[in-house]
Amino acid sequence: MTVSLEVAEGVGTLRLDRPPMNALDIATQDRLKELAEDAARREDVRAVVVYGGEKVFAAGADIKEMQAMDHTAMVLRARALQDSFTAVARIPKPVVAAVTGYALGGGCELALCADFRIAGENAKLGQPEILLGLIPGAGGTQRLARLVGPSKAKDLIFTGRMVKADEAKEIGLVDRVVPADEVYAQAHAWAAKLAQGPALALRAAKEAVDTGLETDIDTGLAVERNWFAGLFATEDRERGMRSFVEEGPGKAKFL
């Protein structure tokens, strides 16, 4: 399979495996959606790492496959393309992208679906679709602008240029840069730590932030308010507050 889901320590690793460059063809997109939805449902998966391997994250779409598609074919496929990435973005658990090597086009768009991005020093990211006479079609025009701001997003999208890891961190495209051989270990450690947290509160926090970015502040505050009050009905809230009172902050153990 071109995508697999492996679970350890409460962390599900969505691993791309389509050598040599993890080109995201239709079969890979569909498999990614299937496994992202599986990770979202599974109770033993409490956080997720998206990883392409030691050498490359994903170098983009399968251009040969796309070249053979006409307008009608892409009209029929474009929604499924976006849906496969949105399935990753909507996993109601913390998601970290572990980026090594190239993350271009669809690869960059996939990294944008994560909550946090750890990049190797060898990483190169970008949206080169303009060089093909196209624009990003799997969320790049929307998620990139929300992450780094419209001006920086337009720079990358209009020029199609690649940015190295240090510039990606400077503009906010990635959150941490580490030696390439430490990318997965650090991403897994970040996810494993969060996997020990209160699952419903983490889900609430993610939904409140993401919804707030997509709507007006009053609607966002209403979502926050409803989740905040609702969490008072959970065992995790009882456990967390009891531990704080009896043992001090940061010592609660959540199931």
VOVOLUM-761920 format. One record per residue (C-alpha): residue in one letter; chain; x, y, z; residue number from 1. Coordinates in nm, 3 decimals. Example, Ala and Ser with C-alpha at 12.3 -4.5 7.8 and 13.67 -1.06 7.14 Angstrom:
REM residues 2
+------+------+---------+---------+---------+-----+
| code | unit |      px |      py |      pz | pos |
+------+------+---------+---------+---------+-----+
|    a |    A |   1.230 |  -0.450 |   0.780 |   1 |
|    s |    A |   1.367 |  -0.106 |   0.714 |   2 |
+------+------+---------+---------+---------+-----+
REM end
This chain:
REM residues 255
+------+------+---------+---------+---------+-----+
| code | unit |      px |      py |      pz | pos |
+------+------+---------+---------+---------+-----+
|    m |    A |   0.000 |   0.000 |   0.000 |   1 |
|    t |    A |   0.118 |   0.355 |  -0.072 |   2 |
|    v |    A |  -0.003 |   0.479 |   0.269 |   3 |
|    s |    A |  -0.003 |   0.288 |   0.596 |   4 |
|    l |    A |  -0.120 |   0.353 |   0.951 |   5 |
|    e |    A |   0.096 |   0.220 |   1.231 |   6 |
|    v |    A |   0.009 |   0.273 |   1.599 |   7 |
|    a |    A |   0.247 |   0.285 |   1.896 |   8 |
|    e |    A |   0.221 |   0.465 |   2.232 |   9 |
|    g |    A |  -0.114 |   0.613 |   2.135 |  10 |
|    v |    A |   0.038 |   0.770 |   1.823 |  11 |
|    g |    A |  -0.077 |   0.676 |   1.476 |  12 |
|    t |    A |   0.181 |   0.729 |   1.202 |  13 |
|    l |    A |   0.035 |   0.794 |   0.859 |  14 |
|    r |    A |   0.330 |   0.686 |   0.647 |  15 |
|    l |    A |   0.355 |   0.770 |   0.276 |  16 |
|    d |    A |   0.542 |   0.500 |   0.087 |  17 |
|    r |    A |   0.544 |   0.549 |  -0.288 |  18 |
|    p |    A |   0.909 |   0.557 |  -0.397 |  19 |
|    p |    A |   1.101 |   0.739 |  -0.510 |  20 |
|    m |    A |   0.930 |   1.073 |  -0.436 |  21 |
|    n |    A |   0.595 |   0.984 |  -0.276 |  22 |
|    a |    A |   0.406 |   1.136 |  -0.568 |  23 |
|    l |    A |   0.042 |   1.171 |  -0.462 |  24 |
|    d |    A |  -0.149 |   0.990 |  -0.734 |  25 |
|    i |    A |  -0.522 |   0.924 |  -0.715 |  26 |
|    a |    A |  -0.480 |   0.585 |  -0.546 |  27 |
|    t |    A |  -0.256 |   0.742 |  -0.280 |  28 |
|    q |    A |  -0.502 |   1.027 |  -0.224 |  29 |
|    d |    A |  -0.789 |   0.783 |  -0.175 |  30 |
|    r |    A |  -0.585 |   0.565 |   0.060 |  31 |
|    l |    A |  -0.479 |   0.872 |   0.260 |  32 |
|    k |    A |  -0.843 |   0.971 |   0.308 |  33 |
|    e |    A |  -0.939 |   0.620 |   0.415 |  34 |
|    l |    A |  -0.664 |   0.595 |   0.676 |  35 |
|    a |    A |  -0.709 |   0.952 |   0.803 |  36 |
|    e |    A |  -1.073 |   0.873 |   0.871 |  37 |
|    d |    A |  -0.964 |   0.549 |   1.038 |  38 |
|    a |    A |  -0.720 |   0.738 |   1.261 |  39 |
|    a |    A |  -0.996 |   0.982 |   1.350 |  40 |
|    r |    A |  -1.224 |   0.699 |   1.467 |  41 |
|    r |    A |  -0.981 |   0.472 |   1.647 |  42 |
|    e |    A |  -0.972 |   0.511 |   2.024 |  43 |
|    d |    A |  -0.617 |   0.375 |   2.044 |  44 |
|    v |    A |  -0.498 |   0.665 |   1.825 |  45 |
|    r |    A |  -0.479 |   0.979 |   2.036 |  46 |
|    a |    A |  -0.236 |   1.179 |   1.820 |  47 |
|    v |    A |  -0.106 |   1.146 |   1.464 |  48 |
|    v |    A |   0.225 |   1.190 |   1.279 |  49 |
|    v |    A |   0.225 |   1.234 |   0.900 |  50 |
|    y |    A |   0.559 |   1.115 |   0.761 |  51 |
|    g |    A |   0.706 |   1.045 |   0.421 |  52 |
|    g |    A |   1.024 |   0.868 |   0.524 |  53 |
|    e |    A |   1.385 |   0.970 |   0.578 |  54 |
|    k |    A |   1.449 |   1.117 |   0.233 |  55 |
|    v |    A |   1.133 |   1.290 |   0.113 |  56 |
|    f |    A |   0.795 |   1.396 |   0.251 |  57 |
|    a |    A |   0.606 |   1.421 |  -0.079 |  58 |
|    a |    A |   0.719 |   1.589 |  -0.397 |  59 |
|    g |    A |   0.367 |   1.669 |  -0.516 |  60 |
|    a |    A |   0.103 |   1.522 |  -0.741 |  61 |
|    d |    A |   0.169 |   1.258 |  -1.004 |  62 |
|    i |    A |   0.219 |   1.494 |  -1.297 |  63 |
|    k |    A |   0.208 |   1.220 |  -1.562 |  64 |
|    e |    A |  -0.129 |   1.107 |  -1.427 |  65 |
|    m |    A |  -0.258 |   1.465 |  -1.421 |  66 |
|    q |    A |  -0.131 |   1.539 |  -1.772 |  67 |
|    a |    A |  -0.361 |   1.270 |  -1.908 |  68 |
|    m |    A |  -0.668 |   1.432 |  -1.748 |  69 |
|    d |    A |  -0.882 |   1.682 |  -1.935 |  70 |
|    h |    A |  -1.108 |   1.951 |  -1.792 |  71 |
|    t |    A |  -1.404 |   1.719 |  -1.748 |  72 |
|    a |    A |  -1.195 |   1.458 |  -1.567 |  73 |
|    m |    A |  -1.055 |   1.715 |  -1.325 |  74 |
|    v |    A |  -1.397 |   1.867 |  -1.258 |  75 |
|    l |    A |  -1.504 |   1.521 |  -1.147 |  76 |
|    r |    A |  -1.185 |   1.462 |  -0.945 |  77 |
|    a |    A |  -1.110 |   1.802 |  -0.784 |  78 |
|    r |    A |  -1.349 |   1.760 |  -0.489 |  79 |
|    a |    A |  -1.213 |   1.413 |  -0.409 |  80 |
|    l |    A |  -0.860 |   1.556 |  -0.421 |  81 |
|    q |    A |  -0.948 |   1.824 |  -0.167 |  82 |
|    d |    A |  -1.148 |   1.581 |   0.046 |  83 |
|    s |    A |  -0.850 |   1.350 |   0.087 |  84 |
|    f |    A |  -0.645 |   1.633 |   0.240 |  85 |
|    t |    A |  -0.936 |   1.772 |   0.440 |  86 |
|    a |    A |  -0.973 |   1.430 |   0.601 |  87 |
|    v |    A |  -0.627 |   1.482 |   0.751 |  88 |
|    a |    A |  -0.702 |   1.839 |   0.856 |  89 |
|    r |    A |  -1.020 |   1.725 |   1.031 |  90 |
|    i |    A |  -0.868 |   1.448 |   1.239 |  91 |
|    p |    A |  -1.002 |   1.559 |   1.581 |  92 |
|    k |    A |  -0.669 |   1.490 |   1.750 |  93 |
|    p |    A |  -0.328 |   1.660 |   1.748 |  94 |
|    v |    A |  -0.151 |   1.607 |   1.414 |  95 |
|    v |    A |   0.216 |   1.679 |   1.343 |  96 |
|    a |    A |   0.384 |   1.667 |   1.003 |  97 |
|    a |    A |   0.738 |   1.527 |   1.005 |  98 |
|    v |    A |   0.892 |   1.685 |   0.696 |  99 |
|    t |    A |   1.214 |   1.564 |   0.537 | 100 |
|    g |    A |   1.340 |   1.656 |   0.193 | 101 |
|    y |    A |   1.089 |   1.787 |  -0.056 | 102 |
|    a |    A |   0.737 |   1.892 |   0.043 | 103 |
|    l |    A |   0.617 |   2.049 |  -0.279 | 104 |
|    g |    A |   0.275 |   2.110 |  -0.429 | 105 |
|    g |    A |   0.046 |   1.848 |  -0.280 | 106 |
|    g |    A |   0.321 |   1.757 |  -0.036 | 107 |
|    c |    A |   0.328 |   2.109 |   0.102 | 108 |
|    e |    A |  -0.051 |   2.114 |   0.109 | 109 |
|    l |    A |  -0.050 |   1.792 |   0.309 | 110 |
|    a |    A |   0.191 |   1.941 |   0.563 | 111 |
|    l |    A |  -0.042 |   2.241 |   0.591 | 112 |
|    c |    A |  -0.317 |   2.007 |   0.713 | 113 |
|    a |    A |  -0.122 |   1.933 |   1.033 | 114 |
|    d |    A |  -0.145 |   2.131 |   1.356 | 115 |
|    f |    A |   0.233 |   2.150 |   1.389 | 116 |
|    r |    A |   0.520 |   2.101 |   1.144 | 117 |
|    i |    A |   0.868 |   1.975 |   1.231 | 118 |
|    a |    A |   1.110 |   2.001 |   0.939 | 119 |
|    g |    A |   1.453 |   1.859 |   0.882 | 120 |
|    e |    A |   1.740 |   2.087 |   0.791 | 121 |
|    n |    A |   1.724 |   1.931 |   0.444 | 122 |
|    a |    A |   1.358 |   2.023 |   0.390 | 123 |
|    k |    A |   1.243 |   2.229 |   0.094 | 124 |
|    l |    A |   0.882 |   2.343 |   0.074 | 125 |
|    g |    A |   0.680 |   2.524 |  -0.190 | 126 |
|    q |    A |   0.378 |   2.550 |  -0.417 | 127 |
|    p |    A |   0.521 |   2.523 |  -0.771 | 128 |
|    e |    A |   0.189 |   2.472 |  -0.949 | 129 |
|    i |    A |   0.216 |   2.812 |  -1.121 | 130 |
|    l |    A |   0.511 |   2.674 |  -1.318 | 131 |
|    l |    A |   0.268 |   2.421 |  -1.471 | 132 |
|    g |    A |   0.013 |   2.688 |  -1.557 | 133 |
|    l |    A |  -0.198 |   2.592 |  -1.256 | 134 |
|    i |    A |  -0.271 |   2.698 |  -0.898 | 135 |
|    p |    A |  -0.267 |   2.481 |  -0.586 | 136 |
|    g |    A |  -0.578 |   2.264 |  -0.585 | 137 |
|    a |    A |  -0.563 |   2.070 |  -0.259 | 138 |
|    g |    A |  -0.606 |   2.359 |  -0.018 | 139 |
|    g |    A |  -0.284 |   2.552 |  -0.076 | 140 |
|    t |    A |  -0.441 |   2.887 |  -0.160 | 141 |
|    q |    A |  -0.652 |   2.869 |   0.156 | 142 |
|    r |    A |  -0.445 |   2.697 |   0.426 | 143 |
|    l |    A |  -0.115 |   2.860 |   0.330 | 144 |
|    a |    A |  -0.263 |   3.211 |   0.346 | 145 |
|    r |    A |  -0.422 |   3.137 |   0.682 | 146 |
|    l |    A |  -0.091 |   3.009 |   0.818 | 147 |
|    v |    A |   0.165 |   3.261 |   0.690 | 148 |
|    g |    A |  -0.056 |   3.551 |   0.582 | 149 |
|    p |    A |  -0.174 |   3.650 |   0.235 | 150 |
|    s |    A |   0.138 |   3.840 |   0.124 | 151 |
|    k |    A |   0.384 |   3.560 |   0.198 | 152 |
|    a |    A |   0.142 |   3.303 |   0.057 | 153 |
|    k |    A |   0.110 |   3.499 |  -0.268 | 154 |
|    d |    A |   0.488 |   3.523 |  -0.293 | 155 |
|    l |    A |   0.520 |   3.145 |  -0.282 | 156 |
|    i |    A |   0.217 |   3.076 |  -0.502 | 157 |
|    f |    A |   0.286 |   3.347 |  -0.763 | 158 |
|    t |    A |   0.655 |   3.256 |  -0.806 | 159 |
|    g |    A |   0.642 |   2.883 |  -0.744 | 160 |
|    r |    A |   0.974 |   2.909 |  -0.563 | 161 |
|    m |    A |   1.094 |   2.664 |  -0.301 | 162 |
|    v |    A |   1.198 |   2.775 |   0.046 | 163 |
|    k |    A |   1.456 |   2.598 |   0.257 | 164 |
|    a |    A |   1.387 |   2.498 |   0.614 | 165 |
|    d |    A |   1.534 |   2.811 |   0.774 | 166 |
|    e |    A |   1.321 |   3.048 |   0.564 | 167 |
|    a |    A |   1.016 |   2.825 |   0.611 | 168 |
|    k |    A |   1.057 |   2.866 |   0.987 | 169 |
|    e |    A |   1.114 |   3.240 |   0.955 | 170 |
|    i |    A |   0.785 |   3.292 |   0.772 | 171 |
|    g |    A |   0.591 |   3.050 |   0.994 | 172 |
|    l |    A |   0.549 |   2.772 |   0.740 | 173 |
|    v |    A |   0.718 |   2.526 |   0.977 | 174 |
|    d |    A |   0.740 |   2.543 |   1.355 | 175 |
|    r |    A |   1.068 |   2.369 |   1.433 | 176 |
|    v |    A |   1.381 |   2.280 |   1.235 | 177 |
|    v |    A |   1.593 |   1.986 |   1.349 | 178 |
|    p |    A |   1.863 |   1.762 |   1.202 | 179 |
|    a |    A |   1.711 |   1.550 |   0.927 | 180 |
|    d |    A |   1.775 |   1.223 |   1.108 | 181 |
|    e |    A |   1.583 |   1.347 |   1.414 | 182 |
|    v |    A |   1.265 |   1.459 |   1.240 | 183 |
|    y |    A |   1.052 |   1.152 |   1.298 | 184 |
|    a |    A |   1.174 |   1.091 |   1.652 | 185 |
|    q |    A |   1.097 |   1.448 |   1.756 | 186 |
|    a |    A |   0.759 |   1.445 |   1.581 | 187 |
|    h |    A |   0.666 |   1.117 |   1.749 | 188 |
|    a |    A |   0.780 |   1.247 |   2.089 | 189 |
|    w |    A |   0.566 |   1.561 |   2.048 | 190 |
|    a |    A |   0.265 |   1.351 |   1.950 | 191 |
|    a |    A |   0.323 |   1.092 |   2.225 | 192 |
|    k |    A |   0.330 |   1.364 |   2.489 | 193 |
|    l |    A |  -0.003 |   1.502 |   2.370 | 194 |
|    a |    A |  -0.144 |   1.149 |   2.344 | 195 |
|    q |    A |  -0.126 |   1.138 |   2.724 | 196 |
|    g |    A |  -0.344 |   1.448 |   2.755 | 197 |
|    p |    A |  -0.722 |   1.479 |   2.794 | 198 |
|    a |    A |  -0.853 |   1.360 |   2.458 | 199 |
|    l |    A |  -1.185 |   1.546 |   2.461 | 200 |
|    a |    A |  -1.030 |   1.874 |   2.575 | 201 |
|    l |    A |  -0.767 |   1.849 |   2.301 | 202 |
|    r |    A |  -1.043 |   1.784 |   2.048 | 203 |
|    a |    A |  -1.234 |   2.084 |   2.180 | 204 |
|    a |    A |  -0.929 |   2.308 |   2.163 | 205 |
|    k |    A |  -0.855 |   2.208 |   1.804 | 206 |
|    e |    A |  -1.214 |   2.257 |   1.690 | 207 |
|    a |    A |  -1.243 |   2.594 |   1.865 | 208 |
|    v |    A |  -0.924 |   2.728 |   1.710 | 209 |
|    d |    A |  -0.996 |   2.593 |   1.361 | 210 |
|    t |    A |  -1.358 |   2.708 |   1.361 | 211 |
|    g |    A |  -1.258 |   3.051 |   1.487 | 212 |
|    l |    A |  -1.016 |   3.094 |   1.197 | 213 |
|    e |    A |  -1.296 |   3.023 |   0.950 | 214 |
|    t |    A |  -1.567 |   3.248 |   1.093 | 215 |
|    d |    A |  -1.633 |   3.574 |   1.274 | 216 |
|    i |    A |  -1.518 |   3.623 |   1.632 | 217 |
|    d |    A |  -1.867 |   3.608 |   1.783 | 218 |
|    t |    A |  -1.928 |   3.266 |   1.630 | 219 |
|    g |    A |  -1.583 |   3.154 |   1.738 | 220 |
|    l |    A |  -1.648 |   3.269 |   2.094 | 221 |
|    a |    A |  -1.977 |   3.080 |   2.097 | 222 |
|    v |    A |  -1.798 |   2.760 |   1.992 | 223 |
|    e |    A |  -1.537 |   2.818 |   2.262 | 224 |
|    r |    A |  -1.802 |   2.889 |   2.525 | 225 |
|    n |    A |  -2.002 |   2.578 |   2.444 | 226 |
|    w |    A |  -1.699 |   2.351 |   2.452 | 227 |
|    f |    A |  -1.565 |   2.514 |   2.769 | 228 |
|    a |    A |  -1.892 |   2.456 |   2.956 | 229 |
|    g |    A |  -1.939 |   2.110 |   2.809 | 230 |
|    l |    A |  -1.602 |   1.990 |   2.934 | 231 |
|    f |    A |  -1.726 |   2.038 |   3.290 | 232 |
|    a |    A |  -1.926 |   1.717 |   3.232 | 233 |
|    t |    A |  -1.615 |   1.506 |   3.166 | 234 |
|    e |    A |  -1.413 |   1.280 |   3.393 | 235 |
|    d |    A |  -1.094 |   1.438 |   3.261 | 236 |
|    r |    A |  -1.201 |   1.777 |   3.395 | 237 |
|    e |    A |  -1.276 |   1.625 |   3.736 | 238 |
|    r |    A |  -0.944 |   1.440 |   3.735 | 239 |
|    g |    A |  -0.746 |   1.744 |   3.623 | 240 |
|    m |    A |  -0.891 |   1.982 |   3.879 | 241 |
|    r |    A |  -0.868 |   1.731 |   4.162 | 242 |
|    s |    A |  -0.503 |   1.667 |   4.082 | 243 |
|    f |    A |  -0.432 |   2.040 |   4.069 | 244 |
|    v |    A |  -0.586 |   2.098 |   4.412 | 245 |
|    e |    A |  -0.427 |   1.792 |   4.575 | 246 |
|    e |    A |  -0.089 |   1.767 |   4.400 | 247 |
|    g |    A |  -0.026 |   2.097 |   4.221 | 248 |
|    p |    A |  -0.026 |   2.185 |   3.850 | 249 |
|    g |    A |   0.076 |   1.955 |   3.567 | 250 |
|    k |    A |   0.055 |   1.620 |   3.746 | 251 |
|    a |    A |  -0.282 |   1.489 |   3.634 | 252 |
|    k |    A |  -0.295 |   1.148 |   3.463 | 253 |
|    f |    A |  -0.559 |   1.119 |   3.194 | 254 |
|    l |    A |  -0.701 |   0.797 |   3.053 | 255 |
+------+------+---------+---------+---------+-----+
REM end
